[in-house]
Amino acid sequence: MLCEGEDVRLMLWDTAGQEEFDAITKAYYRGAQACVLAFSSTDRSSFEAVHSWKVKVKEECGEIPTVLVQNKIDLVDQCVIDTKEAELLSISMGAKLIKTSVKEDINVNAVFWYLATQCLADLRRQEEEEYSMSESGLHPVTISSFGPSPMHHRYRNNGTIVLQCGKTKHKKRKSILRSICRTN
């Protein structure tokens, strides 16, 4: 999908909340960069399981962009989840709540658009941090020593030794296109 001028590829895995296959499902979302936690408006148990799913994702992936999705909003007469309940869960998890209907194609694209923009923002923040470390493109660690040192590229004539990490960071910006924004 094209998002903010960048081509973003989304790879999706549906673990379907199958707790009996925990060991297998963890392998699916290990290393994920974003997460969709979905519950059905007509299934109270899926709503109640969302918090435990969030904990599992956090254990495997750390803090990643997450969206809480309330699906089947078209089935108003069968809804067993109160609007306030869903909003409170969203707030307590620190995740945006998006109400959808896959059947009626309501807000489905909004879920993926939101996660793609969050992933891009994270990648851009990481790039800015990397490139703002140093004007020279290196991340220096400085140790002061006593007395002058001979002129050499690692020594300064005031006795300061500058250690440079083995990896240099080039001024040329990395392509965000190489990064993948995966969702669960």
C-alpha positions, 0 to 999 in steps of 0.5 A: 500500500502507498502510505505517506509517499512510501510503499509499505508491504504488510504481511498478516498472520491471523492467530485466531486467539487459539490458546491451545496452540500458544507455542506455534502462534508465538512463532508467527508474531515474534519480531512483528512491528505492529499488531491488530488485536480484534474482538467481535461485537457479538462474542464477549469471550473474544473481548475478554481475551484481548488483554491477555493477547496484548500481554503475549504480544508485548512479551514477544515483541515489546512495545509496538504500534497496536490497534484495537479493532471491534469487528461486526459493528453491522450486527447492532442487534446482536452486540454484547459489548458496550461502547464505553467498555471498548473505549475504556479497554482501548485507553487502558491498553494505549491502543487506538480503537477502530470499529469495523465491519468486514462484511460491509467493508467499513473501516477495514482499510483504516486499520491498516492505514493507521498501522502503516503510518505508525510504523513509518513514524517509528522508522523515521524516528529511528533514522533521525536518532541514528543520524543525529548521533554525530556530525561525522556519521560515527558514534564516538565514545570519548575517554580522556587520558593524561598527557598529550598523545601523538597525532593519529586519527584516533588521538587528538593532541590534547590527550583525548582518545576517541574510540569509534565503533566498528560500524560507521553510519553513512550520511546517505539515508537508508531506504525505508522501503527495505523495512517491512511493517508486519501486523498481526 
